[in-house]
């Protein structure tokens, strides 16, 4: 069964979109509790789904939000650069 943030297994073809419930689940994550790390997983799942789906706007917004919350994180900056590259690549196409 597929959940809202389904990531295809290697034998499944990736889909060209991200389910909006995946992004929306981040905004209500505090309601169902869990640790900061568990809620962080939702953000990372949404970010990587946006990367894989080629949705540069969602990728950039999520990466920007991450760098705002973790400004000293080299990984957050790397994810932001990747989102910017995705956007630039789409503008060239």
N, C-alpha and C positions, 0 to 999 in steps of 0.2 A: 504494500500500500504506500502511496506517495503522500508525504507530508507537505506542508506549505513551502518548505525550503529544500525540496528534493534536489539532491545532487545525483546525476546519472552515474551508474556503475560503468566500468569500462566497456561492457557489452551493449550499453544503451547509448543512443545518439543524444548529444546535448541539445537542449531546447534553446531557441533564440530569445527567450524572455525570462523574466524573473517574476514569480508570483508575488503580487503586491502584499499578500499576507506575510511574506517573509520579512519585508521591510517594516510593515506595520507591527509585527510582533515585538520589535525592539522597543516601541513606545509604551507598551503595556507590561514589559518584562518585570518591572518592580512590583506589579500587582500579584504575581504568582510566586514571588520570593526568589530564593536561590542566592547564591553568592555573586559577587561582582564578576568573578571568573566565568560563572555559568552565563550571566547576561552578556559578557564579552563575547562568548561563543556565538550568540545570536548575531551580534554585529559583524563578527568575522565571517560567519556563514553568508549573511546578506551581501557583504562586500565581495567575497569570492564568487558568489552567484552572479553578481553584477558584472564582474570581470569576465566570467565564462560566458555570460549571455551577451556580452558586448554592449552593455547599457552604461555608457560613460557618465551620464548625468547622475545616476544612482551611485555609481562607483566613486565619483568625485565628491558627492555630498557625504557619503559614508566615510570616506577616507579623511575628508576635511574635519568631520566631527571627531574622528579618532585622534587626529593631530591636536585638536583643541583640548581634548581630555588628557592626552599623553604627549605634551609638547617636547619632552626630552627623549622620546623614544625613537631610536634610529629605524626600527621596524615600521612605525607609523609614518615616518617621512618616506621610507621606501615604498610603502603602499600608496601614498599620495603621488609619488612620482609615477608609479605604474598607472594610476588612474588618469593622470595628465597625459601620459603617453597613449593610452587607449583613446582619449578624446582627440588628441592630435592625429592619430592614425585614422580615426573616423572622418575627421575634417578633410584629410587628404584623399580619401576614397570617393 
